[in-house]
């Protein structure tokens, strides 16, 4: 099991975990107010926590329809607006937020469909009437190289976030994204945590074992996030 430490985010309003000895990127550069970013000292992997506007049913199902055309094996309930179940909409919302990170020329493949999970601590102090659902899954991004004037991500040059790499080679870069989406209906918020594993450094060295180990680390960390995430100040979403 990978070692993690408890960590406060967004001024202490949310508490979760990060891998031991990772670097808080806000000590290195300015990070958007809706995001927290932590970087591995040993690899190009990173952990991101984002607060997003809750995706609408229309946005979520539209993304699901697009992805289903690109990936026919993708089976997520019914994609019609009139017959979609709440769980189908929630699953589609997770894919919506991830697909929204793609730029022209990028592609996203669903490796593991978003599956509903029970959060160990998060709902313990939720305001009365709160509706909380959470989903974990894995996607893989493939991206083309970016010019430096195109959507510079909040990571070090050469690193990658959600499928966008700053290196000029190879022609296509791959990245695995392990994610947890927490949907807060009353707060009109989607809280997204994702652990990104860029493949490039392992592919260059022919280190399949290293990549497999990093993917296992991502799985362990995201399981800990699922178990230990808490919201301490619900006023953050007002």
Secondary structure, DSSP 8 states (H G I E B T S, - for coil): ---EEEEEEGGGTEEEEEETT-EEGGGTS---TTEEEEE-SSSS-EEEEEEEE---HHHHHHHHHHHHHH-TT---S---TTT--HHHHHHHHHHHHHHTT--TT-EEEEEEEEEEE--SSGGGG--TT--EEEEEEEEEEEEE---TTS---SS-TT-EETTEE--S-SSEEEEEEEEEEEEETTTTEEEEEEEEEESHHHHHTT-HHHHHHHHHHHHHHHHHHHHH-EES-GGGG-
